[in-house]
């Protein structure tokens, strides 16, 4: 039996196909690692992927801060997030010694939909309107004081269902003022 030109090239074709598949697997693994929240740095933005109640580390992925999915921002990496009742979402595993301390990735005019209670329930950036739970009316970077939102505006933790309200992060200091969308 004589060998044809296509028979002689089959091993090369198989090798090329195998290398292409291996490269795709490596690239896919790299992409998966790239958006892994355990790789987040201070200033990274995250999207919450989980549904409802408490969000955990595996329920997040790193996204560009300019995208509408970027509802959270890593404000620091620490053993704990100071007073977690003041608005921080803490992301980390039980065995992890380091936590990601998250704030809302918000600027004046941004609207959010809050699932369940703040701060543990999932938050998503949404268009302002009927699907929004609240709108950020002011951002005071460098201040951890609810009074920047108004004389009688309470801190979020004291009245989580009332609007307007202040979301106060103590370290580094940041206060977001929220009101009806």
Z-matrix of the N, CA and C atoms (Angstrom, degrees):
N
C 1 1.434
C 2 1.520 1 108.42
N 3 1.278 2 116.21 1 131.81
C 4 1.452 3 120.32 2 -179.27
C 5 1.519 4 109.63 3 -92.97
N 6 1.288 5 113.91 4 147.50
C 7 1.456 6 118.49 5 -179.18
C 8 1.524 7 109.69 6 -90.31
N 9 1.322 8 114.66 7 139.45
C 10 1.464 9 119.84 8 179.42
C 11 1.520 10 108.62 9 -93.34
N 12 1.312 11 115.26 10 168.83
C 13 1.461 12 120.50 11 179.78
C 14 1.521 13 110.42 12 -61.17
N 15 1.336 14 117.83 13 -39.28
C 16 1.463 15 120.41 14 -179.18
C 17 1.521 16 111.31 15 -68.08
N 18 1.351 17 118.41 16 -33.21
C 19 1.460 18 120.83 17 177.07
C 20 1.515 19 110.96 18 -65.43
N 21 1.345 20 116.62 19 -37.27
C 22 1.468 21 120.36 20 -178.82
C 23 1.532 22 111.53 21 -70.19
N 24 1.320 23 117.45 22 -25.26
C 25 1.466 24 120.32 23 -177.13
C 26 1.525 25 113.46 24 -93.87
N 27 1.308 26 118.75 25 -6.99
C 28 1.469 27 121.10 26 -178.26
C 29 1.524 28 112.94 27 -59.53
N 30 1.327 29 121.03 28 -45.90
C 31 1.469 30 118.90 29 178.81
C 32 1.526 31 112.05 30 -59.62
N 33 1.307 32 117.51 31 -38.22
C 34 1.461 33 121.26 32 179.29
C 35 1.528 34 109.69 33 -66.88
N 36 1.330 35 115.50 34 -43.13
C 37 1.465 36 119.93 35 178.75
C 38 1.521 37 110.76 36 -62.89
N 39 1.319 38 117.20 37 -43.08
C 40 1.473 39 120.85 38 178.16
C 41 1.524 40 111.20 39 -63.26
N 42 1.329 41 117.00 40 -41.75
C 43 1.459 42 121.10 41 178.78
C 44 1.525 43 110.07 42 -63.18
N 45 1.320 44 116.89 43 -45.70
C 46 1.460 45 120.74 44 179.75
C 47 1.530 46 111.05 45 -62.57
N 48 1.315 47 116.85 46 -41.92
C 49 1.461 48 120.96 47 178.50
C 50 1.528 49 110.67 48 -64.11
N 51 1.318 50 116.29 49 -42.91
C 52 1.464 51 121.01 50 178.71
C 53 1.518 52 111.88 51 -62.87
N 54 1.330 53 117.57 52 -42.90
C 55 1.470 54 121.26 53 178.15
C 56 1.523 55 111.08 54 -65.18
N 57 1.329 56 116.99 55 -40.64
C 58 1.463 57 120.66 56 178.39
C 59 1.528 58 110.73 57 -62.14
N 60 1.331 59 116.46 58 -42.54
C 61 1.472 60 120.44 59 178.20
C 62 1.522 61 110.83 60 -64.34
N 63 1.318 62 117.16 61 -43.05
C 64 1.467 63 121.13 62 179.35
C 65 1.524 64 110.40 63 -62.19
N 66 1.324 65 117.20 64 -41.68
C 67 1.456 66 121.39 65 178.54
C 68 1.525 67 110.79 66 -62.88
N 69 1.322 68 118.11 67 -42.26
C 70 1.468 69 121.43 68 177.72
C 71 1.517 70 111.46 69 -61.41
N 72 1.323 71 117.69 70 -39.17
C 73 1.462 72 121.27 71 179.07
C 74 1.525 73 110.04 72 -65.36
N 75 1.329 74 117.26 73 -43.36
C 76 1.468 75 121.43 74 179.52
C 77 1.529 76 109.99 75 -64.06
N 78 1.332 77 117.72 76 -44.26
C 79 1.460 78 121.30 77 179.16
C 80 1.526 79 110.38 78 -63.64
N 81 1.317 80 118.05 79 -43.37
C 82 1.470 81 121.80 80 179.20
C 83 1.520 82 110.35 81 -62.43
N 84 1.314 83 117.72 82 -42.16
C 85 1.465 84 121.02 83 178.60
C 86 1.518 85 110.05 84 -64.86
N 87 1.323 86 117.12 85 -39.26
C 88 1.462 87 120.92 86 177.97
C 89 1.508 88 111.51 87 -64.50
N 90 1.322 89 117.48 88 -40.95
C 91 1.464 90 121.41 89 178.17
C 92 1.519 91 110.44 90 -65.06
N 93 1.326 92 117.62 91 -40.45
C 94 1.461 93 120.93 92 179.19
C 95 1.515 94 110.04 93 -64.50
N 96 1.328 95 118.38 94 -40.84
C 97 1.460 96 122.10 95 179.78
C 98 1.518 97 110.72 96 -69.87
N 99 1.327 98 116.98 97 -32.30
C 100 1.448 99 121.96 98 -177.43
C 101 1.523 100 112.07 99 -63.30
N 102 1.332 101 118.21 100 -35.75
C 103 1.461 102 119.91 101 -178.88
C 104 1.530 103 112.83 102 -100.36
N 105 1.329 104 117.76 103 10.27
C 106 1.462 105 124.01 104 178.07
C 107 1.530 106 109.15 105 -69.45
N 108 1.334 107 118.94 106 124.63
C 109 1.462 108 120.87 107 -177.21
C 110 1.523 109 114.25 108 -61.00
N 111 1.327 110 118.52 109 -22.17
C 112 1.467 111 118.92 110 178.00
C 113 1.531 112 110.88 111 -68.56
N 114 1.332 113 118.25 112 -14.45
C 115 1.463 114 122.69 113 176.58
C 116 1.524 115 112.55 114 -93.37
N 117 1.319 116 117.89 115 0.99
C 118 1.461 117 121.54 116 -177.15
C 119 1.523 118 111.31 117 -67.09
N 120 1.303 119 114.72 118 144.37
C 121 1.461 120 122.53 119 176.59
C 122 1.530 121 108.72 120 -114.99
N 123 1.321 122 116.95 121 168.73
C 124 1.465 123 120.54 122 175.43
C 125 1.524 124 107.48 123 -58.87
N 126 1.318 125 116.03 124 129.77
C 127 1.453 126 121.70 125 -177.65
C 128 1.519 127 113.41 126 97.29
N 129 1.352 128 117.58 127 -14.41
C 130 1.466 129 120.52 128 176.56
C 131 1.518 130 109.22 129 -67.10
N 132 1.317 131 115.90 130 150.71
C 133 1.461 132 120.66 131 176.98
C 134 1.519 133 109.77 132 -111.68
N 135 1.323 134 115.63 133 148.02
C 136 1.456 135 121.99 134 -176.23
C 137 1.521 136 111.21 135 -128.24
N 138 1.312 137 113.36 136 150.17
C 139 1.456 138 121.45 137 171.68
C 140 1.516 139 107.10 138 -108.61
N 141 1.324 140 116.88 139 135.60
C 142 1.460 141 121.35 140 175.34
C 143 1.520 142 108.00 141 -84.47
N 144 1.321 143 116.04 142 127.81
C 145 1.462 144 121.23 143 -178.23
C 146 1.520 145 112.75 144 -104.98
N 147 1.331 146 116.74 145 -23.08
C 148 1.464 147 121.05 146 -176.16
C 149 1.513 148 112.10 147 -65.64
N 150 1.291 149 115.04 148 170.44
C 151 1.465 150 121.60 149 179.38
C 152 1.517 151 109.41 150 -111.53
N 153 1.310 152 116.57 151 133.06
C 154 1.455 153 122.61 152 171.74
C 155 1.509 154 115.39 153 64.34
N 156 1.327 155 116.32 154 -145.42
C 157 1.456 156 128.54 155 -176.15
C 158 1.501 157 119.37 156 -14.48
N 159 1.309 158 115.93 157 -132.20
C 160 1.459 159 120.83 158 -175.68
C 161 1.522 160 111.06 159 -74.64
N 162 1.324 161 113.88 160 139.18
C 163 1.454 162 119.93 161 175.97
C 164 1.526 163 107.85 162 -99.24
N 165 1.327 164 116.66 163 139.94
C 166 1.456 165 121.66 164 179.10
C 167 1.522 166 108.73 165 -122.87
N 168 1.326 167 117.09 166 171.21
C 169 1.460 168 121.70 167 -172.89
C 170 1.520 169 113.23 168 -52.98
N 171 1.311 170 117.69 169 -42.02
C 172 1.458 171 119.69 170 -177.89
C 173 1.521 172 112.64 171 -70.01
N 174 1.317 173 117.18 172 -8.57
C 175 1.455 174 121.58 173 -179.54
C 176 1.529 175 112.66 174 -93.40
N 177 1.326 176 117.57 175 15.02
C 178 1.454 177 122.06 176 -179.19
C 179 1.515 178 110.27 177 -127.02
N 180 1.330 179 115.62 178 158.21
C 181 1.458 180 120.79 179 168.58
C 182 1.514 181 108.01 180 -144.52
N 183 1.328 182 116.09 181 149.54
C 184 1.457 183 121.82 182 178.94
C 185 1.532 184 108.47 183 -73.66
N 186 1.323 185 115.24 184 134.07
C 187 1.466 186 121.48 185 176.63
C 188 1.531 187 108.33 186 -136.67
N 189 1.309 188 116.65 187 164.03
C 190 1.467 189 121.05 188 175.89
C 191 1.530 190 109.09 189 -64.52
N 192 1.329 191 116.36 190 136.90
C 193 1.466 192 120.81 191 -176.13
C 194 1.524 193 112.88 192 -63.71
N 195 1.311 194 117.97 193 -19.46
C 196 1.457 195 121.22 194 -177.87
C 197 1.527 196 113.15 195 -86.30
N 198 1.336 197 117.76 196 -6.46
C 199 1.466 198 119.82 197 -178.62
C 200 1.525 199 110.83 198 -82.64
N 201 1.310 200 115.82 199 157.50
C 202 1.470 201 119.92 200 179.27
C 203 1.525 202 111.45 201 -69.31
N 204 1.336 203 118.91 202 -18.48
C 205 1.468 204 121.65 203 178.61
C 206 1.528 205 112.43 204 -76.54
N 207 1.315 206 118.04 205 -15.94
C 208 1.469 207 122.58 206 -173.88
C 209 1.521 208 111.33 207 -78.47
N 210 1.323 209 117.20 208 78.28
C 211 1.461 210 121.43 209 -177.57
C 212 1.528 211 112.38 210 -83.90
N 213 1.327 212 117.66 211 -23.72
C 214 1.470 213 121.68 212 -176.47
C 215 1.516 214 110.79 213 -120.59
N 216 1.343 215 114.48 214 153.75
C 217 1.469 216 121.01 215 175.60
C 218 1.522 217 108.19 216 -132.15
N 219 1.337 218 116.22 217 137.86
C 220 1.466 219 121.23 218 176.41
C 221 1.520 220 107.31 219 -76.19
N 222 1.332 221 115.75 220 116.91
C 223 1.454 222 120.07 221 -178.25
C 224 1.529 223 111.18 222 -97.66
N 225 1.364 224 115.72 223 -25.57
C 226 1.460 225 119.34 224 173.31
C 227 1.520 226 109.96 225 -166.68
N 228 1.321 227 114.55 226 162.67
C 229 1.460 228 122.55 227 174.99
C 230 1.526 229 105.51 228 -117.89
N 231 1.330 230 115.59 229 124.04
C 232 1.458 231 118.86 230 -173.94
C 233 1.523 232 109.88 231 -156.39
N 234 1.351 233 116.07 232 175.00
C 235 1.454 234 121.10 233 174.99
C 236 1.517 235 111.28 234 -68.78
N 237 1.336 236 116.13 235 -34.35
C 238 1.456 237 121.68 236 174.00
C 239 1.522 238 107.44 237 -147.94
N 240 1.291 239 116.80 238 169.24
C 241 1.465 240 121.14 239 -175.51
C 242 1.522 241 111.48 240 -106.14
N 243 1.317 242 116.75 241 45.21
C 244 1.457 243 122.03 242 -179.09
C 245 1.514 244 109.55 243 57.29
N 246 1.303 245 116.77 244 -126.32
C 247 1.457 246 121.72 245 -179.03
C 248 1.527 247 108.73 246 -90.06
N 249 1.327 248 116.24 247 95.27
C 250 1.461 249 120.22 248 -175.06
C 251 1.525 250 112.50 249 -66.66
N 252 1.312 251 117.81 250 -11.12
C 253 1.461 252 119.39 251 178.68
C 254 1.518 253 111.64 252 -78.93
N 255 1.317 254 118.04 253 -6.95
C 256 1.457 255 120.63 254 -178.34
C 257 1.517 256 113.64 255 -95.94
N 258 1.306 257 118.22 256 21.08
C 259 1.445 258 118.53 257 172.55
C 260 1.508 259 116.32 258 118.46
N 261 1.330 260 118.70 259 -19.12
C 262 1.454 261 119.45 260 -179.46
C 263 1.517 262 111.19 261 -66.70
N 264 1.298 263 115.83 262 144.27
C 265 1.446 264 121.49 263 166.08
C 266 1.525 265 104.34 264 -105.10
N 267 1.321 266 117.06 265 125.12
C 268 1.459 267 121.47 266 -179.70
C 269 1.514 268 108.88 267 -98.22
N 270 1.316 269 116.49 268 127.54
C 271 1.451 270 121.89 269 -179.78
C 272 1.511 271 108.15 270 -119.56
N 273 1.322 272 116.42 271 126.12
C 274 1.457 273 122.69 272 177.87
C 275 1.509 274 108.61 273 171.85
N 276 1.306 275 115.41 274 162.80
C 277 1.454 276 119.13 275 177.98
C 278 1.518 277 109.20 276 -88.26
N 279 1.317 278 117.22 277 165.47
C 280 1.468 279 120.33 278 179.45
C 281 1.518 280 111.76 279 -62.10
N 282 1.324 281 116.59 280 -34.60
C 283 1.467 282 120.35 281 -179.57
C 284 1.514 283 112.60 282 -82.07
N 285 1.310 284 116.82 283 -15.38
C 286 1.455 285 121.27 284 -176.36
C 287 1.521 286 110.61 285 -72.04
N 288 1.315 287 115.64 286 137.22
C 289 1.468 288 119.78 287 175.53
C 290 1.522 289 110.82 288 -88.33
N 291 1.307 290 115.91 289 -13.53
C 292 1.452 291 120.27 290 -177.91
C 293 1.520 292 110.00 291 -114.80
N 294 1.291 293 115.35 292 139.87
C 295 1.452 294 121.61 293 177.90
C 296 1.523 295 108.38 294 -120.50
N 297 1.328 296 113.81 295 152.78
C 298 1.450 297 119.87 296 169.55
C 299 1.517 298 106.67 297 -95.04
N 300 1.308 299 116.96 298 127.26
C 301 1.456 300 121.42 299 177.91
C 302 1.521 301 106.94 300 -100.67
N 303 1.328 302 115.71 301 117.75
C 304 1.452 303 121.38 302 -173.30
C 305 1.522 304 111.93 303 -109.69
N 306 1.319 305 114.69 304 141.67
C 307 1.456 306 122.18 305 169.69
C 308 1.528 307 106.82 306 -116.30
N 309 1.294 308 116.11 307 172.25
C 310 1.453 309 118.87 308 171.44
C 311 1.527 310 108.33 309 -69.63
N 312 1.308 311 117.07 310 138.63
C 313 1.459 312 122.26 311 174.13
C 314 1.523 313 105.65 312 -87.67
N 315 1.324 314 115.36 313 87.04
C 316 1.463 315 119.17 314 -169.42
C 317 1.514 316 112.54 315 -130.34
N 318 1.311 317 113.20 316 146.36
C 319 1.457 318 120.93 317 168.10
C 320 1.523 319 107.00 318 -128.97
N 321 1.306 320 116.68 319 164.89
C 322 1.455 321 120.79 320 -178.81
C 323 1.526 322 109.66 321 -54.69
N 324 1.341 323 115.46 322 129.63
C 325 1.457 324 121.48 323 178.62
C 326 1.522 325 114.48 324 98.47
N 327 1.344 326 118.36 325 -13.99
C 328 1.466 327 120.86 326 178.03
C 329 1.521 328 110.19 327 -68.81
N 330 1.328 329 116.22 328 142.93
C 331 1.462 330 121.74 329 176.75
C 332 1.519 331 109.93 330 -115.79
N 333 1.334 332 115.36 331 148.91
C 334 1.454 333 122.05 332 -176.88
C 335 1.520 334 110.15 333 -133.47
N 336 1.329 335 114.69 334 150.01
C 337 1.457 336 121.97 335 170.86
C 338 1.520 337 106.32 336 -108.69
N 339 1.319 338 116.88 337 125.01
C 340 1.460 339 123.13 338 -177.76
C 341 1.514 340 109.88 339 -104.99
N 342 1.342 341 116.90 340 116.89
C 343 1.464 342 120.88 341 173.47
C 344 1.521 343 107.71 342 -89.06
N 345 1.284 344 118.04 343 132.46
C 346 1.459 345 125.43 344 179.71
C 347 1.525 346 108.36 345 59.40
N 348 1.333 347 118.59 346 -144.51
C 349 1.454 348 121.55 347 -174.66
C 350 1.505 349 114.06 348 -98.41
N 351 1.308 350 115.89 349 152.69
C 352 1.457 351 122.33 350 176.16
C 353 1.517 352 107.95 351 -84.52
N 354 1.305 353 122.66 352 143.10
C 355 1.451 354 125.78 353 3.35
C 356 1.532 355 114.58 354 -97.03
N 357 1.330 356 118.32 355 -0.54
C 358 1.465 357 118.40 356 -171.22
C 359 1.516 358 114.33 357 -82.34
N 360 1.306 359 118.73 358 -24.39
C 361 1.457 360 120.15 359 -179.39
C 362 1.513 361 111.81 360 -74.09
N 363 1.285 362 116.67 361 156.19
C 364 1.462 363 122.54 362 -178.89
C 365 1.520 364 110.85 363 -63.12
N 366 1.324 365 115.79 364 137.78
C 367 1.452 366 123.49 365 176.54
C 368 1.521 367 107.59 366 -119.78
N 369 1.315 368 115.59 367 137.09
C 370 1.465 369 121.14 368 176.78
C 371 1.517 370 108.59 369 -129.94
N 372 1.339 371 115.77 370 141.49
C 373 1.461 372 119.60 371 172.02
C 374 1.512 373 107.10 372 -75.47
N 375 1.320 374 115.76 373 135.04
C 376 1.462 375 120.93 374 179.91
C 377 1.529 376 109.14 375 -137.93
N 378 1.311 377 116.00 376 167.00
C 379 1.461 378 120.76 377 173.54
C 380 1.529 379 107.70 378 -68.42
N 381 1.303 380 116.54 379 142.58
C 382 1.464 381 119.85 380 177.91
C 383 1.524 382 108.57 381 -65.43
N 384 1.307 383 115.65 382 134.73
C 385 1.458 384 121.54 383 -177.69
C 386 1.510 385 110.29 384 153.01
N 387 1.312 386 116.78 385 -154.10
C 388 1.459 387 121.29 386 -173.55
C 389 1.529 388 113.49 387 -66.73
N 390 1.329 389 118.74 388 -23.16
C 391 1.467 390 119.93 389 179.86
C 392 1.531 391 112.72 390 -84.00
N 393 1.312 392 118.02 391 -9.04
C 394 1.468 393 121.89 392 -178.40
C 395 1.521 394 111.55 393 -86.29
N 396 1.334 395 115.76 394 142.20
C 397 1.456 396 121.92 395 175.06
C 398 1.526 397 110.06 396 -88.38
N 399 1.337 398 116.53 397 -38.09
C 400 1.461 399 121.36 398 179.07
C 401 1.521 400 110.45 399 -155.51
N 402 1.357 401 114.15 400 164.24
C 403 1.465 402 122.83 401 178.98
C 404 1.523 403 107.53 402 -125.03
N 405 1.326 404 117.03 403 139.37
C 406 1.461 405 122.04 404 177.15
C 407 1.528 406 107.21 405 -81.27
N 408 1.340 407 115.28 406 120.84
C 409 1.462 408 120.52 407 -177.29
C 410 1.524 409 113.04 408 -100.27
N 411 1.337 410 115.93 409 -18.14
C 412 1.465 411 119.80 410 -179.80
C 413 1.516 412 109.00 411 -158.84
N 414 1.325 413 116.28 412 144.78
C 415 1.467 414 122.83 413 174.43
C 416 1.516 415 106.47 414 -123.89
N 417 1.325 416 117.09 415 121.35
C 418 1.455 417 121.89 416 179.47
C 419 1.531 418 108.86 417 -116.58
N 420 1.333 419 115.50 418 89.57
C 421 1.460 420 121.66 419 179.19
C 422 1.529 421 108.89 420 -74.42
N 423 1.310 422 116.95 421 130.97
C 424 1.457 423 121.55 422 -179.54
C 425 1.518 424 113.36 423 95.43
N 426 1.322 425 117.57 424 0.62
C 427 1.461 426 121.45 425 179.83
C 428 1.525 427 110.05 426 -127.35
N 429 1.328 428 116.21 427 131.46
C 430 1.468 429 122.42 428 175.26
C 431 1.523 430 107.68 429 -115.98
N 432 1.327 431 115.42 430 65.42
C 433 1.457 432 120.68 431 -172.34
C 434 1.534 433 109.63 432 -145.17
N 435 1.325 434 115.83 433 115.86
C 436 1.466 435 120.96 434 -178.79
C 437 1.519 436 112.11 435 -61.05
N 438 1.325 437 118.12 436 -25.15
C 439 1.464 438 120.34 437 -176.37
C 440 1.533 439 112.69 438 -66.60
N 441 1.345 440 119.05 439 -16.22
C 442 1.470 441 119.28 440 177.22
C 443 1.532 442 110.63 441 -66.92
N 444 1.324 443 116.80 442 -15.92
C 445 1.465 444 121.18 443 178.88
C 446 1.520 445 112.14 444 -90.69
N 447 1.316 446 117.44 445 -5.04
C 448 1.460 447 122.19 446 -179.38
C 449 1.510 448 110.36 447 134.79
N 450 1.311 449 115.41 448 155.13
C 451 1.463 450 121.58 449 -174.95
C 452 1.524 451 113.31 450 -57.27
N 453 1.318 452 117.71 451 -42.72
C 454 1.459 453 120.82 452 -175.24
C 455 1.527 454 113.85 453 -107.49
N 456 1.315 455 117.94 454 16.61
C 457 1.465 456 120.68 455 -178.66
C 458 1.524 457 108.53 456 -84.78
N 459 1.340 458 117.27 457 120.18
C 460 1.465 459 120.39 458 -176.91
C 461 1.528 460 112.60 459 -80.42
N 462 1.338 461 113.95 460 158.57
C 463 1.457 462 120.85 461 172.26
C 464 1.516 463 107.95 462 -67.82
N 465 1.307 464 116.26 463 145.60
C 466 1.470 465 123.30 464 -177.08
C 467 1.523 466 112.39 465 -51.27
N 468 1.311 467 117.52 466 -42.82
C 469 1.462 468 120.29 467 -173.43
C 470 1.518 469 112.85 468 -68.86
N 471 1.304 470 117.35 469 -25.15
C 472 1.464 471 119.55 470 -179.19
C 473 1.524 472 111.63 471 -80.32
N 474 1.310 473 117.59 472 -32.28
C 475 1.464 474 121.67 473 -179.24
C 476 1.525 475 108.59 474 -140.50
N 477 1.328 476 117.85 475 74.49
C 478 1.468 477 120.00 476 -172.77
C 479 1.520 478 115.49 477 -65.46
N 480 1.318 479 118.90 478 -16.58
C 481 1.457 480 120.03 479 -177.72
C 482 1.516 481 113.52 480 -105.69
N 483 1.316 482 117.42 481 1.34
C 484 1.459 483 120.36 482 -178.29
C 485 1.523 484 110.96 483 -98.67
N 486 1.313 485 115.29 484 147.87
C 487 1.457 486 122.06 485 172.07
C 488 1.514 487 107.15 486 -127.74
N 489 1.312 488 121.03 487 144.40
C 490 1.456 489 127.07 488 -3.04
C 491 1.523 490 111.71 489 -72.55
N 492 1.326 491 115.01 490 166.12
C 493 1.454 492 120.53 491 178.17
C 494 1.515 493 110.24 492 -158.00
N 495 1.333 494 114.66 493 165.79
C 496 1.464 495 121.90 494 179.80
C 497 1.528 496 109.00 495 -111.25
N 498 1.324 497 115.58 496 139.78
C 499 1.463 498 121.58 497 173.57
C 500 1.522 499 105.04 498 -111.55
N 501 1.316 500 116.11 499 111.84
C 502 1.458 501 121.66 500 -171.91
C 503 1.527 502 110.24 501 -109.72
N 504 1.318 503 115.48 502 125.41
C 505 1.469 504 122.80 503 173.51
C 506 1.524 505 106.41 504 -111.31
N 507 1.323 506 116.32 505 126.35
C 508 1.473 507 119.95 506 -172.97
C 509 1.528 508 114.46 507 -81.92
N 510 1.323 509 118.27 508 -37.98
C 511 1.463 510 118.85 509 -173.18
C 512 1.516 511 111.10 510 -144.79
N 513 1.304 512 118.10 511 115.60
C 514 1.463 513 127.83 512 -11.72
C 515 1.526 514 110.35 513 -65.86
N 516 1.338 515 115.53 514 151.09
C 517 1.460 516 119.78 515 -173.03
C 518 1.531 517 113.38 516 -66.21
N 519 1.335 518 114.15 517 132.68
C 520 1.458 519 122.48 518 178.81
C 521 1.523 520 107.67 519 -158.62
N 522 1.308 521 116.70 520 134.80
C 523 1.459 522 121.41 521 175.62
C 524 1.524 523 108.68 522 -128.32
N 525 1.327 524 114.95 523 129.51
C 526 1.458 525 121.71 524 174.58
C 527 1.515 526 107.92 525 -112.12
N 528 1.321 527 115.91 526 134.85
C 529 1.458 528 120.80 527 176.78
C 530 1.527 529 107.80 528 -102.33
N 531 1.330 530 116.08 529 131.08
C 532 1.460 531 121.00 530 -176.97
C 533 1.524 532 109.94 531 -124.15
N 534 1.319 533 114.43 532 144.63
C 535 1.457 534 120.72 533 178.02
C 536 1.530 535 108.60 534 -147.31
N 537 1.309 536 116.23 535 -176.54
C 538 1.463 537 120.62 536 179.79
C 539 1.518 538 110.92 537 -60.39
N 540 1.335 539 115.73 538 146.65
C 541 1.466 540 118.07 539 -179.85
C 542 1.504 541 110.73 540 -70.15
